Amino acid sequence: MKIKIFLKNRLWKNNSSLVQLLGLCPVLAMTTNCVNAIGLGITTTLVLIITNTTIAIFKKLIPKDIRIPIYMMLVSSIVTSIEMLVHAYQFNLYKSLGVFIPLIVTNCIIVGRADLIAYKSSILVSFFDGFFIGLGSTISMFTIGFIREILGNGTLFFGISKIISNIDDSFFIQVLDKNSTIVLAILPPGGFFILGCIIAIKNYIDLYNKKNTVKNGLKCCLK
């Protein structure tokens, strides 16, 4: 049960993109297609995992009064290292993500999880917290990118070779004809609109589940 609550809190209840609404600038900018969304999601997840784990390991050596500046220095170093690795081994992805890789440093969720979880928890909890918070954000970005790419370009997984080098550059799935696409979907207003629709659907599901829980509770009491 504890594992189920742990996963639900990080993947659904406290989703950084759909609930806390953190880091929306890169989320909306990089979700014009699935590949960019996955690339940014993986990069952010790696930063979360490494930051959380490192802080959990050295938390006893970090002075409480200056912990935030230390977090920022650590996050900056990790992001720079990952940016250099992406530049070296996945150059096409690096060109697509551009400035949004270094902008991960400014994402409040990184420092927030470091202070809320990693500084107070075990190494294992910190590691999985970073992984599942990042996974929740990646799933959200992928969902937004999935919808925007199909509606805006009529394609799916266009440019997947940026992530999987063995796949041919010309590989993608044509879902809609070009004449049937909605250009608004890949423009900034379309990104806000689609994000808002996904948040509304999530809130509806939460409300529906809450009502069912209350009904079931009343039935049990009446019995």
Rosetta constraint file for C-alpha pairs under 8 A:
AtomPair CA 1 CA 5 HARMONIC 6.30 0.50
AtomPair CA 2 CA 6 HARMONIC 6.03 0.50
AtomPair CA 3 CA 7 HARMONIC 6.17 0.50
AtomPair CA 4 CA 8 HARMONIC 6.05 0.50
AtomPair CA 5 CA 9 HARMONIC 5.98 0.50
AtomPair CA 6 CA 10 HARMONIC 6.52 0.50
AtomPair CA 7 CA 11 HARMONIC 5.83 0.50
AtomPair CA 7 CA 12 HARMONIC 7.84 0.50
AtomPair CA 7 CA 132 HARMONIC 7.05 0.50
AtomPair CA 8 CA 12 HARMONIC 5.27 0.50
AtomPair CA 8 CA 13 HARMONIC 6.03 0.50
AtomPair CA 9 CA 13 HARMONIC 4.55 0.50
AtomPair CA 9 CA 14 HARMONIC 5.32 0.50
AtomPair CA 9 CA 15 HARMONIC 7.56 0.50
AtomPair CA 10 CA 14 HARMONIC 5.34 0.50
AtomPair CA 10 CA 15 HARMONIC 5.86 0.50
AtomPair CA 10 CA 129 HARMONIC 7.34 0.50
AtomPair CA 10 CA 132 HARMONIC 5.90 0.50
AtomPair CA 10 CA 133 HARMONIC 5.15 0.50
AtomPair CA 10 CA 136 HARMONIC 6.59 0.50
AtomPair CA 11 CA 15 HARMONIC 5.56 0.50
AtomPair CA 11 CA 132 HARMONIC 6.29 0.50
AtomPair CA 11 CA 133 HARMONIC 6.32 0.50
AtomPair CA 11 CA 135 HARMONIC 7.06 0.50
AtomPair CA 11 CA 136 HARMONIC 4.37 0.50
AtomPair CA 11 CA 137 HARMONIC 7.77 0.50
AtomPair CA 12 CA 136 HARMONIC 7.05 0.50
AtomPair CA 13 CA 19 HARMONIC 7.13 0.50
AtomPair CA 14 CA 19 HARMONIC 5.76 0.50
AtomPair CA 14 CA 20 HARMONIC 6.50 0.50
AtomPair CA 15 CA 19 HARMONIC 5.24 0.50
AtomPair CA 15 CA 20 HARMONIC 6.40 0.50
AtomPair CA 15 CA 133 HARMONIC 6.95 0.50
AtomPair CA 15 CA 136 HARMONIC 5.89 0.50
AtomPair CA 15 CA 137 HARMONIC 6.46 0.50
AtomPair CA 16 CA 20 HARMONIC 4.79 0.50
AtomPair CA 16 CA 21 HARMONIC 5.69 0.50
AtomPair CA 16 CA 22 HARMONIC 5.61 0.50
AtomPair CA 16 CA 23 HARMONIC 7.93 0.50
AtomPair CA 16 CA 109 HARMONIC 6.97 0.50
AtomPair CA 16 CA 133 HARMONIC 7.21 0.50
AtomPair CA 16 CA 136 HARMONIC 7.40 0.50
AtomPair CA 16 CA 137 HARMONIC 5.96 0.50
AtomPair CA 17 CA 21 HARMONIC 4.64 0.50
AtomPair CA 17 CA 22 HARMONIC 5.77 0.50
AtomPair CA 17 CA 23 HARMONIC 7.15 0.50
AtomPair CA 17 CA 24 HARMONIC 6.84 0.50
AtomPair CA 17 CA 27 HARMONIC 7.67 0.50
AtomPair CA 17 CA 137 HARMONIC 5.77 0.50
AtomPair CA 17 CA 140 HARMONIC 6.56 0.50
AtomPair CA 17 CA 141 HARMONIC 7.77 0.50
AtomPair CA 18 CA 140 HARMONIC 7.19 0.50
AtomPair CA 18 CA 195 HARMONIC 7.88 0.50
AtomPair CA 18 CA 198 HARMONIC 7.86 0.50
AtomPair CA 18 CA 199 HARMONIC 5.79 0.50
AtomPair CA 19 CA 199 HARMONIC 7.73 0.50
AtomPair CA 22 CA 107 HARMONIC 6.88 0.50
AtomPair CA 22 CA 108 HARMONIC 6.50 0.50
AtomPair CA 22 CA 109 HARMONIC 6.52 0.50
AtomPair CA 23 CA 27 HARMONIC 6.42 0.50
AtomPair CA 23 CA 107 HARMONIC 5.26 0.50
AtomPair CA 23 CA 108 HARMONIC 7.03 0.50
AtomPair CA 23 CA 109 HARMONIC 7.64 0.50
AtomPair CA 24 CA 28 HARMONIC 5.90 0.50
AtomPair CA 25 CA 29 HARMONIC 6.11 0.50
AtomPair CA 26 CA 30 HARMONIC 5.67 0.50
AtomPair CA 26 CA 100 HARMONIC 6.03 0.50
AtomPair CA 26 CA 103 HARMONIC 7.90 0.50
AtomPair CA 27 CA 31 HARMONIC 6.10 0.50
AtomPair CA 27 CA 37 HARMONIC 7.52 0.50
AtomPair CA 27 CA 141 HARMONIC 6.27 0.50
AtomPair CA 28 CA 32 HARMONIC 7.63 0.50
AtomPair CA 28 CA 188 HARMONIC 7.09 0.50
AtomPair CA 28 CA 191 HARMONIC 5.73 0.50
AtomPair CA 28 CA 192 HARMONIC 7.21 0.50
AtomPair CA 29 CA 188 HARMONIC 7.42 0.50
AtomPair CA 30 CA 36 HARMONIC 5.58 0.50
AtomPair CA 30 CA 37 HARMONIC 5.61 0.50
AtomPair CA 30 CA 40 HARMONIC 7.35 0.50
AtomPair CA 30 CA 97 HARMONIC 7.13 0.50
AtomPair CA 30 CA 145 HARMONIC 7.86 0.50
AtomPair CA 31 CA 36 HARMONIC 6.33 0.50
AtomPair CA 31 CA 37 HARMONIC 4.95 0.50
AtomPair CA 31 CA 141 HARMONIC 6.18 0.50
AtomPair CA 31 CA 142 HARMONIC 7.20 0.50
AtomPair CA 31 CA 144 HARMONIC 6.11 0.50
AtomPair CA 31 CA 145 HARMONIC 4.20 0.50
AtomPair CA 31 CA 146 HARMONIC 7.97 0.50
AtomPair CA 31 CA 148 HARMONIC 7.17 0.50
AtomPair CA 31 CA 191 HARMONIC 7.79 0.50
AtomPair CA 32 CA 36 HARMONIC 7.51 0.50
AtomPair CA 32 CA 37 HARMONIC 7.76 0.50
AtomPair CA 32 CA 145 HARMONIC 5.39 0.50
AtomPair CA 32 CA 148 HARMONIC 5.68 0.50
AtomPair CA 32 CA 149 HARMONIC 5.76 0.50
AtomPair CA 32 CA 185 HARMONIC 7.95 0.50
AtomPair CA 32 CA 186 HARMONIC 5.21 0.50
AtomPair CA 32 CA 187 HARMONIC 7.91 0.50
AtomPair CA 32 CA 191 HARMONIC 7.87 0.50
AtomPair CA 33 CA 37 HARMONIC 6.53 0.50
AtomPair CA 33 CA 145 HARMONIC 4.64 0.50
AtomPair CA 33 CA 146 HARMONIC 6.40 0.50
AtomPair CA 33 CA 148 HARMONIC 6.50 0.50
AtomPair CA 33 CA 149 HARMONIC 4.66 0.50
AtomPair CA 33 CA 156 HARMONIC 7.57 0.50
AtomPair CA 33 CA 157 HARMONIC 7.24 0.50
AtomPair CA 33 CA 158 HARMONIC 7.35 0.50
AtomPair CA 34 CA 38 HARMONIC 6.12 0.50
AtomPair CA 34 CA 142 HARMONIC 5.58 0.50
AtomPair CA 34 CA 143 HARMONIC 7.96 0.50
AtomPair CA 34 CA 145 HARMONIC 4.61 0.50
AtomPair CA 34 CA 146 HARMONIC 5.30 0.50
AtomPair CA 34 CA 149 HARMONIC 6.80 0.50
AtomPair CA 34 CA 156 HARMONIC 7.04 0.50
AtomPair CA 34 CA 157 HARMONIC 5.74 0.50
AtomPair CA 34 CA 158 HARMONIC 7.64 0.50
AtomPair CA 35 CA 39 HARMONIC 6.09 0.50
AtomPair CA 35 CA 157 HARMONIC 5.94 0.50
AtomPair CA 35 CA 158 HARMONIC 6.98 0.50
AtomPair CA 35 CA 159 HARMONIC 6.48 0.50
AtomPair CA 35 CA 160 HARMONIC 5.75 0.50
AtomPair CA 35 CA 162 HARMONIC 7.59 0.50
AtomPair CA 35 CA 163 HARMONIC 7.40 0.50
AtomPair CA 36 CA 40 HARMONIC 6.11 0.50
AtomPair CA 36 CA 93 HARMONIC 7.49 0.50
AtomPair CA 36 CA 96 HARMONIC 6.88 0.50
AtomPair CA 36 CA 97 HARMONIC 6.72 0.50
AtomPair CA 37 CA 41 HARMONIC 6.01 0.50
AtomPair CA 37 CA 138 HARMONIC 7.11 0.50
AtomPair CA 37 CA 141 HARMONIC 5.35 0.50
AtomPair CA 37 CA 142 HARMONIC 5.38 0.50
AtomPair CA 37 CA 145 HARMONIC 6.05 0.50
AtomPair CA 38 CA 42 HARMONIC 6.06 0.50
AtomPair CA 38 CA 138 HARMONIC 6.29 0.50
AtomPair CA 38 CA 141 HARMONIC 7.22 0.50
AtomPair CA 38 CA 142 HARMONIC 6.01 0.50
AtomPair CA 39 CA 43 HARMONIC 6.23 0.50
AtomPair CA 39 CA 93 HARMONIC 7.11 0.50
AtomPair CA 39 CA 97 HARMONIC 7.73 0.50
AtomPair CA 39 CA 163 HARMONIC 7.04 0.50
AtomPair CA 40 CA 44 HARMONIC 6.08 0.50
AtomPair CA 40 CA 97 HARMONIC 7.00 0.50
AtomPair CA 40 CA 100 HARMONIC 7.96 0.50
AtomPair CA 40 CA 101 HARMONIC 7.34 0.50
AtomPair CA 40 CA 138 HARMONIC 7.69 0.50
AtomPair CA 41 CA 45 HARMONIC 6.07 0.50
AtomPair CA 41 CA 134 HARMONIC 6.79 0.50
AtomPair CA 41 CA 135 HARMONIC 7.37 0.50
AtomPair CA 41 CA 137 HARMONIC 6.55 0.50
AtomPair CA 41 CA 138 HARMONIC 4.27 0.50
AtomPair CA 41 CA 139 HARMONIC 7.93 0.50
AtomPair CA 41 CA 141 HARMONIC 7.05 0.50
AtomPair CA 42 CA 46 HARMONIC 6.20 0.50
AtomPair CA 42 CA 134 HARMONIC 7.54 0.50
AtomPair CA 42 CA 135 HARMONIC 7.95 0.50
AtomPair CA 42 CA 138 HARMONIC 6.87 0.50
AtomPair CA 43 CA 47 HARMONIC 6.41 0.50
AtomPair CA 43 CA 82 HARMONIC 7.47 0.50
AtomPair CA 43 CA 101 HARMONIC 7.57 0.50
AtomPair CA 44 CA 48 HARMONIC 6.24 0.50
AtomPair CA 44 CA 104 HARMONIC 6.76 0.50
AtomPair CA 44 CA 134 HARMONIC 6.33 0.50
AtomPair CA 45 CA 49 HARMONIC 6.14 0.50
AtomPair CA 45 CA 130 HARMONIC 6.70 0.50
AtomPair CA 45 CA 131 HARMONIC 5.99 0.50
AtomPair CA 45 CA 133 HARMONIC 7.50 0.50
AtomPair CA 45 CA 134 HARMONIC 4.13 0.50
AtomPair CA 45 CA 135 HARMONIC 6.58 0.50
AtomPair CA 45 CA 138 HARMONIC 7.79 0.50
AtomPair CA 46 CA 50 HARMONIC 6.11 0.50
AtomPair CA 46 CA 131 HARMONIC 7.67 0.50
AtomPair CA 46 CA 134 HARMONIC 7.80 0.50
AtomPair CA 47 CA 51 HARMONIC 5.88 0.50
AtomPair CA 47 CA 75 HARMONIC 7.31 0.50
AtomPair CA 47 CA 78 HARMONIC 6.46 0.50
AtomPair CA 47 CA 79 HARMONIC 6.43 0.50
AtomPair CA 47 CA 82 HARMONIC 7.87 0.50
AtomPair CA 47 CA 110 HARMONIC 7.71 0.50
AtomPair CA 48 CA 52 HARMONIC 5.93 0.50
AtomPair CA 48 CA 110 HARMONIC 5.93 0.50
AtomPair CA 48 CA 130 HARMONIC 4.70 0.50
AtomPair CA 48 CA 131 HARMONIC 6.90 0.50
AtomPair CA 48 CA 133 HARMONIC 7.92 0.50
AtomPair CA 48 CA 134 HARMONIC 6.65 0.50
AtomPair CA 49 CA 53 HARMONIC 6.02 0.50
AtomPair CA 49 CA 126 HARMONIC 7.64 0.50
AtomPair CA 49 CA 127 HARMONIC 5.43 0.50
AtomPair CA 49 CA 128 HARMONIC 7.45 0.50
AtomPair CA 49 CA 129 HARMONIC 7.67 0.50
AtomPair CA 49 CA 130 HARMONIC 4.42 0.50
AtomPair CA 49 CA 131 HARMONIC 5.58 0.50
AtomPair CA 50 CA 54 HARMONIC 5.95 0.50
AtomPair CA 50 CA 78 HARMONIC 7.52 0.50
AtomPair CA 50 CA 127 HARMONIC 7.65 0.50
AtomPair CA 50 CA 130 HARMONIC 7.93 0.50
AtomPair CA 51 CA 55 HARMONIC 6.14 0.50
AtomPair CA 51 CA 74 HARMONIC 7.12 0.50
AtomPair CA 51 CA 75 HARMONIC 6.36 0.50
AtomPair CA 51 CA 78 HARMONIC 7.39 0.50
AtomPair CA 51 CA 110 HARMONIC 7.69 0.50
AtomPair CA 51 CA 114 HARMONIC 6.95 0.50
AtomPair CA 52 CA 56 HARMONIC 6.09 0.50
AtomPair CA 52 CA 113 HARMONIC 7.27 0.50
AtomPair CA 52 CA 114 HARMONIC 5.45 0.50
AtomPair CA 52 CA 117 HARMONIC 7.74 0.50
AtomPair CA 52 CA 118 HARMONIC 5.04 0.50
AtomPair CA 52 CA 123 HARMONIC 7.94 0.50
AtomPair CA 52 CA 126 HARMONIC 5.29 0.50
AtomPair CA 52 CA 127 HARMONIC 6.06 0.50
AtomPair CA 52 CA 129 HARMONIC 7.83 0.50
AtomPair CA 52 CA 130 HARMONIC 6.14 0.50
AtomPair CA 53 CA 57 HARMONIC 6.23 0.50
AtomPair CA 53 CA 118 HARMONIC 6.94 0.50
AtomPair CA 53 CA 123 HARMONIC 5.69 0.50
AtomPair CA 53 CA 124 HARMONIC 7.79 0.50
AtomPair CA 53 CA 126 HARMONIC 5.71 0.50
AtomPair CA 53 CA 127 HARMONIC 5.22 0.50
AtomPair CA 54 CA 58 HARMONIC 6.32 0.50
AtomPair CA 55 CA 59 HARMONIC 5.32 0.50
AtomPair CA 55 CA 71 HARMONIC 7.95 0.50
AtomPair CA 55 CA 114 HARMONIC 6.95 0.50
AtomPair CA 55 CA 118 HARMONIC 5.88 0.50
AtomPair CA 55 CA 119 HARMONIC 6.22 0.50
AtomPair CA 56 CA 118 HARMONIC 4.89 0.50
AtomPair CA 56 CA 119 HARMONIC 5.72 0.50
AtomPair CA 56 CA 120 HARMONIC 7.57 0.50
AtomPair CA 56 CA 121 HARMONIC 6.68 0.50
AtomPair CA 56 CA 122 HARMONIC 6.18 0.50
AtomPair CA 56 CA 123 HARMONIC 5.12 0.50
AtomPair CA 56 CA 126 HARMONIC 6.52 0.50
AtomPair CA 57 CA 123 HARMONIC 6.24 0.50
AtomPair CA 58 CA 62 HARMONIC 6.62 0.50
AtomPair CA 59 CA 118 HARMONIC 7.89 0.50
AtomPair CA 59 CA 119 HARMONIC 5.63 0.50
AtomPair CA 59 CA 120 HARMONIC 7.99 0.50
AtomPair CA 62 CA 66 HARMONIC 7.70 0.50
AtomPair CA 62 CA 67 HARMONIC 6.13 0.50
AtomPair CA 62 CA 70 HARMONIC 7.75 0.50
AtomPair CA 63 CA 67 HARMONIC 5.93 0.50
AtomPair CA 66 CA 70 HARMONIC 6.54 0.50
AtomPair CA 67 CA 71 HARMONIC 6.12 0.50
AtomPair CA 68 CA 72 HARMONIC 6.31 0.50
AtomPair CA 68 CA 111 HARMONIC 7.63 0.50
AtomPair CA 68 CA 115 HARMONIC 7.86 0.50
AtomPair CA 69 CA 73 HARMONIC 6.25 0.50
AtomPair CA 70 CA 74 HARMONIC 6.11 0.50
AtomPair CA 71 CA 75 HARMONIC 6.02 0.50
AtomPair CA 71 CA 111 HARMONIC 6.47 0.50
AtomPair CA 71 CA 114 HARMONIC 7.37 0.50
AtomPair CA 72 CA 76 HARMONIC 6.01 0.50
AtomPair CA 72 CA 105 HARMONIC 7.49 0.50
AtomPair CA 72 CA 111 HARMONIC 7.26 0.50
AtomPair CA 73 CA 77 HARMONIC 6.23 0.50
AtomPair CA 74 CA 78 HARMONIC 6.23 0.50
AtomPair CA 75 CA 79 HARMONIC 6.01 0.50
AtomPair CA 75 CA 105 HARMONIC 6.12 0.50
AtomPair CA 75 CA 110 HARMONIC 7.75 0.50
AtomPair CA 75 CA 111 HARMONIC 7.95 0.50
AtomPair CA 76 CA 80 HARMONIC 6.07 0.50
AtomPair CA 76 CA 105 HARMONIC 5.77 0.50
AtomPair CA 77 CA 81 HARMONIC 6.18 0.50
AtomPair CA 78 CA 82 HARMONIC 6.21 0.50
AtomPair CA 79 CA 83 HARMONIC 5.99 0.50
AtomPair CA 79 CA 101 HARMONIC 7.26 0.50
AtomPair CA 79 CA 102 HARMONIC 6.28 0.50
AtomPair CA 79 CA 104 HARMONIC 7.04 0.50
AtomPair CA 79 CA 105 HARMONIC 6.67 0.50
AtomPair CA 80 CA 84 HARMONIC 6.22 0.50
AtomPair CA 80 CA 102 HARMONIC 6.85 0.50
AtomPair CA 81 CA 85 HARMONIC 6.35 0.50
AtomPair CA 82 CA 86 HARMONIC 6.15 0.50
AtomPair CA 83 CA 87 HARMONIC 6.07 0.50
AtomPair CA 83 CA 94 HARMONIC 7.69 0.50
AtomPair CA 83 CA 101 HARMONIC 6.39 0.50
AtomPair CA 83 CA 102 HARMONIC 7.16 0.50
AtomPair CA 84 CA 88 HARMONIC 6.11 0.50
AtomPair CA 85 CA 89 HARMONIC 6.04 0.50
AtomPair CA 85 CA 90 HARMONIC 7.77 0.50
AtomPair CA 86 CA 90 HARMONIC 4.96 0.50
AtomPair CA 86 CA 91 HARMONIC 6.35 0.50
AtomPair CA 86 CA 93 HARMONIC 7.32 0.50
AtomPair CA 86 CA 94 HARMONIC 5.86 0.50
AtomPair CA 87 CA 91 HARMONIC 4.78 0.50
AtomPair CA 87 CA 94 HARMONIC 5.42 0.50
AtomPair CA 90 CA 94 HARMONIC 6.23 0.50
AtomPair CA 90 CA 162 HARMONIC 6.54 0.50
AtomPair CA 90 CA 163 HARMONIC 7.07 0.50
AtomPair CA 91 CA 95 HARMONIC 6.22 0.50
AtomPair CA 91 CA 162 HARMONIC 7.84 0.50
AtomPair CA 92 CA 96 HARMONIC 6.38 0.50
AtomPair CA 92 CA 162 HARMONIC 5.49 0.50
AtomPair CA 93 CA 97 HARMONIC 6.17 0.50
AtomPair CA 93 CA 162 HARMONIC 5.00 0.50
AtomPair CA 93 CA 163 HARMONIC 6.78 0.50
AtomPair CA 94 CA 98 HARMONIC 5.75 0.50
AtomPair CA 97 CA 101 HARMONIC 6.31 0.50
AtomPair CA 99 CA 103 HARMONIC 6.40 0.50
AtomPair CA 100 CA 104 HARMONIC 6.59 0.50
AtomPair CA 103 CA 107 HARMONIC 7.06 0.50
AtomPair CA 105 CA 110 HARMONIC 7.68 0.50
AtomPair CA 107 CA 111 HARMONIC 7.64 0.50
AtomPair CA 108 CA 112 HARMONIC 5.86 0.50
AtomPair CA 109 CA 113 HARMONIC 5.95 0.50
AtomPair CA 110 CA 114 HARMONIC 6.28 0.50
AtomPair CA 111 CA 115 HARMONIC 6.19 0.50
AtomPair CA 112 CA 116 HARMONIC 5.93 0.50
AtomPair CA 113 CA 117 HARMONIC 5.35 0.50
AtomPair CA 113 CA 118 HARMONIC 6.62 0.50
AtomPair CA 113 CA 129 HARMONIC 7.98 0.50
AtomPair CA 113 CA 130 HARMONIC 7.54 0.50
AtomPair CA 114 CA 118 HARMONIC 4.75 0.50
AtomPair CA 114 CA 119 HARMONIC 6.10 0.50
AtomPair CA 115 CA 119 HARMONIC 5.31 0.50
AtomPair CA 115 CA 120 HARMONIC 7.50 0.50
AtomPair CA 116 CA 120 HARMONIC 6.84 0.50
AtomPair CA 117 CA 121 HARMONIC 5.62 0.50
AtomPair CA 117 CA 126 HARMONIC 6.23 0.50
AtomPair CA 117 CA 129 HARMONIC 7.61 0.50
AtomPair CA 118 CA 122 HARMONIC 7.18 0.50
AtomPair CA 118 CA 123 HARMONIC 7.42 0.50
AtomPair CA 118 CA 125 HARMONIC 7.83 0.50
AtomPair CA 118 CA 126 HARMONIC 4.94 0.50
AtomPair CA 121 CA 125 HARMONIC 6.29 0.50
AtomPair CA 121 CA 126 HARMONIC 6.25 0.50
AtomPair CA 122 CA 126 HARMONIC 6.10 0.50
AtomPair CA 123 CA 127 HARMONIC 6.05 0.50
AtomPair CA 124 CA 128 HARMONIC 6.34 0.50
AtomPair CA 125 CA 129 HARMONIC 5.92 0.50
AtomPair CA 126 CA 130 HARMONIC 6.22 0.50
AtomPair CA 127 CA 131 HARMONIC 6.29 0.50
AtomPair CA 128 CA 132 HARMONIC 5.98 0.50
AtomPair CA 129 CA 133 HARMONIC 5.93 0.50
AtomPair CA 130 CA 134 HARMONIC 5.97 0.50
AtomPair CA 131 CA 135 HARMONIC 6.01 0.50
AtomPair CA 132 CA 136 HARMONIC 5.95 0.50
AtomPair CA 133 CA 137 HARMONIC 6.35 0.50
AtomPair CA 134 CA 138 HARMONIC 6.07 0.50
AtomPair CA 135 CA 139 HARMONIC 6.09 0.50
AtomPair CA 136 CA 140 HARMONIC 6.28 0.50
AtomPair CA 137 CA 141 HARMONIC 6.18 0.50
AtomPair CA 138 CA 142 HARMONIC 5.97 0.50
AtomPair CA 139 CA 143 HARMONIC 6.10 0.50
AtomPair CA 140 CA 144 HARMONIC 6.32 0.50
AtomPair CA 141 CA 145 HARMONIC 5.97 0.50
AtomPair CA 142 CA 146 HARMONIC 5.78 0.50
AtomPair CA 143 CA 147 HARMONIC 6.37 0.50
AtomPair CA 144 CA 148 HARMONIC 6.14 0.50
AtomPair CA 144 CA 191 HARMONIC 7.73 0.50
AtomPair CA 144 CA 194 HARMONIC 6.83 0.50
AtomPair CA 144 CA 195 HARMONIC 6.65 0.50
AtomPair CA 144 CA 198 HARMONIC 8.00 0.50
AtomPair CA 145 CA 149 HARMONIC 5.80 0.50
AtomPair CA 146 CA 150 HARMONIC 6.31 0.50
AtomPair CA 146 CA 156 HARMONIC 7.04 0.50
AtomPair CA 147 CA 151 HARMONIC 6.10 0.50
AtomPair CA 147 CA 194 HARMONIC 7.84 0.50
AtomPair CA 148 CA 152 HARMONIC 5.54 0.50
AtomPair CA 148 CA 153 HARMONIC 7.80 0.50
AtomPair CA 148 CA 185 HARMONIC 5.16 0.50
AtomPair CA 148 CA 186 HARMONIC 5.70 0.50
AtomPair CA 148 CA 190 HARMONIC 7.88 0.50
AtomPair CA 148 CA 191 HARMONIC 7.32 0.50
AtomPair CA 148 CA 194 HARMONIC 7.70 0.50
AtomPair CA 149 CA 153 HARMONIC 5.31 0.50
AtomPair CA 149 CA 154 HARMONIC 6.37 0.50
AtomPair CA 149 CA 155 HARMONIC 6.05 0.50
AtomPair CA 149 CA 156 HARMONIC 6.32 0.50
AtomPair CA 149 CA 185 HARMONIC 7.68 0.50
AtomPair CA 149 CA 186 HARMONIC 6.99 0.50
AtomPair CA 150 CA 154 HARMONIC 4.33 0.50
AtomPair CA 150 CA 155 HARMONIC 5.20 0.50
AtomPair CA 150 CA 156 HARMONIC 6.11 0.50
AtomPair CA 150 CA 175 HARMONIC 6.58 0.50
AtomPair CA 150 CA 176 HARMONIC 6.93 0.50
AtomPair CA 150 CA 181 HARMONIC 7.68 0.50
AtomPair CA 151 CA 176 HARMONIC 7.78 0.50
AtomPair CA 151 CA 181 HARMONIC 5.32 0.50
AtomPair CA 151 CA 182 HARMONIC 5.47 0.50
AtomPair CA 151 CA 183 HARMONIC 7.53 0.50
AtomPair CA 151 CA 185 HARMONIC 6.04 0.50
AtomPair CA 151 CA 186 HARMONIC 7.96 0.50
AtomPair CA 152 CA 181 HARMONIC 5.24 0.50
AtomPair CA 152 CA 182 HARMONIC 4.89 0.50
AtomPair CA 152 CA 183 HARMONIC 4.81 0.50
AtomPair CA 152 CA 184 HARMONIC 6.77 0.50
AtomPair CA 152 CA 185 HARMONIC 4.92 0.50
AtomPair CA 152 CA 186 HARMONIC 5.24 0.50
AtomPair CA 153 CA 176 HARMONIC 7.78 0.50
AtomPair CA 153 CA 178 HARMONIC 6.76 0.50
AtomPair CA 153 CA 181 HARMONIC 6.02 0.50
AtomPair CA 153 CA 182 HARMONIC 7.67 0.50
AtomPair CA 153 CA 183 HARMONIC 7.40 0.50
AtomPair CA 153 CA 186 HARMONIC 7.82 0.50
AtomPair CA 154 CA 174 HARMONIC 6.11 0.50
AtomPair CA 154 CA 175 HARMONIC 5.26 0.50
AtomPair CA 154 CA 176 HARMONIC 4.21 0.50
AtomPair CA 154 CA 177 HARMONIC 6.06 0.50
AtomPair CA 154 CA 178 HARMONIC 6.13 0.50
AtomPair CA 154 CA 180 HARMONIC 7.65 0.50
AtomPair CA 154 CA 181 HARMONIC 5.83 0.50
AtomPair CA 155 CA 172 HARMONIC 6.77 0.50
AtomPair CA 155 CA 173 HARMONIC 5.51 0.50
AtomPair CA 155 CA 174 HARMONIC 4.55 0.50
AtomPair CA 155 CA 175 HARMONIC 5.33 0.50
AtomPair CA 155 CA 176 HARMONIC 6.68 0.50
AtomPair CA 156 CA 172 HARMONIC 5.95 0.50
AtomPair CA 156 CA 173 HARMONIC 4.96 0.50
AtomPair CA 156 CA 174 HARMONIC 6.47 0.50
AtomPair CA 156 CA 175 HARMONIC 6.84 0.50
AtomPair CA 157 CA 171 HARMONIC 7.98 0.50
AtomPair CA 157 CA 172 HARMONIC 5.33 0.50
AtomPair CA 157 CA 173 HARMONIC 6.56 0.50
AtomPair CA 158 CA 171 HARMONIC 6.90 0.50
AtomPair CA 158 CA 172 HARMONIC 4.78 0.50
AtomPair CA 158 CA 173 HARMONIC 7.23 0.50
AtomPair CA 159 CA 169 HARMONIC 6.40 0.50
AtomPair CA 159 CA 170 HARMONIC 7.62 0.50
AtomPair CA 159 CA 171 HARMONIC 7.33 0.50
AtomPair CA 159 CA 172 HARMONIC 7.15 0.50
AtomPair CA 160 CA 164 HARMONIC 6.21 0.50
AtomPair CA 160 CA 167 HARMONIC 7.28 0.50
AtomPair CA 160 CA 169 HARMONIC 7.47 0.50
AtomPair CA 160 CA 171 HARMONIC 7.34 0.50
AtomPair CA 160 CA 172 HARMONIC 7.40 0.50
AtomPair CA 161 CA 165 HARMONIC 4.91 0.50
AtomPair CA 161 CA 166 HARMONIC 6.92 0.50
AtomPair CA 161 CA 167 HARMONIC 5.25 0.50
AtomPair CA 161 CA 168 HARMONIC 6.26 0.50
AtomPair CA 161 CA 169 HARMONIC 5.51 0.50
AtomPair CA 161 CA 171 HARMONIC 7.83 0.50
AtomPair CA 167 CA 171 HARMONIC 7.02 0.50
AtomPair CA 176 CA 180 HARMONIC 6.29 0.50
AtomPair CA 176 CA 181 HARMONIC 6.76 0.50
AtomPair CA 177 CA 181 HARMONIC 6.85 0.50
AtomPair CA 183 CA 187 HARMONIC 6.89 0.50
AtomPair CA 184 CA 188 HARMONIC 7.91 0.50
AtomPair CA 184 CA 189 HARMONIC 7.01 0.50
AtomPair CA 184 CA 190 HARMONIC 5.15 0.50
AtomPair CA 185 CA 189 HARMONIC 7.65 0.50
AtomPair CA 185 CA 190 HARMONIC 4.29 0.50
AtomPair CA 185 CA 191 HARMONIC 6.28 0.50
AtomPair CA 185 CA 194 HARMONIC 7.72 0.50
AtomPair CA 186 CA 190 HARMONIC 6.11 0.50
AtomPair CA 186 CA 191 HARMONIC 6.61 0.50
AtomPair CA 187 CA 191 HARMONIC 6.44 0.50
AtomPair CA 188 CA 192 HARMONIC 6.49 0.50
AtomPair CA 189 CA 193 HARMONIC 6.22 0.50
AtomPair CA 190 CA 194 HARMONIC 6.08 0.50
AtomPair CA 191 CA 195 HARMONIC 6.08 0.50
AtomPair CA 192 CA 196 HARMONIC 6.05 0.50
AtomPair CA 193 CA 197 HARMONIC 6.27 0.50
AtomPair CA 194 CA 198 HARMONIC 6.26 0.50
AtomPair CA 195 CA 199 HARMONIC 6.22 0.50
AtomPair CA 196 CA 200 HARMONIC 6.11 0.50
AtomPair CA 197 CA 201 HARMONIC 6.22 0.50
AtomPair CA 198 CA 202 HARMONIC 6.20 0.50
AtomPair CA 199 CA 203 HARMONIC 6.12 0.50
AtomPair CA 200 CA 204 HARMONIC 6.14 0.50
AtomPair CA 201 CA 205 HARMONIC 6.26 0.50
AtomPair CA 202 CA 206 HARMONIC 6.25 0.50
AtomPair CA 203 CA 207 HARMONIC 6.11 0.50
AtomPair CA 204 CA 208 HARMONIC 6.04 0.50
AtomPair CA 205 CA 209 HARMONIC 6.12 0.50
AtomPair CA 206 CA 210 HARMONIC 6.10 0.50
AtomPair CA 207 CA 211 HARMONIC 6.20 0.50
AtomPair CA 208 CA 212 HARMONIC 6.30 0.50
AtomPair CA 209 CA 213 HARMONIC 6.15 0.50
AtomPair CA 210 CA 214 HARMONIC 6.30 0.50
AtomPair CA 211 CA 215 HARMONIC 6.16 0.50
AtomPair CA 212 CA 216 HARMONIC 6.07 0.50
AtomPair CA 213 CA 217 HARMONIC 6.10 0.50
AtomPair CA 214 CA 218 HARMONIC 6.23 0.50
AtomPair CA 215 CA 219 HARMONIC 6.24 0.50
AtomPair CA 216 CA 220 HARMONIC 6.25 0.50
AtomPair CA 217 CA 221 HARMONIC 6.33 0.50
AtomPair CA 218 CA 222 HARMONIC 6.18 0.50
AtomPair CA 219 CA 223 HARMONIC 6.24 0.50
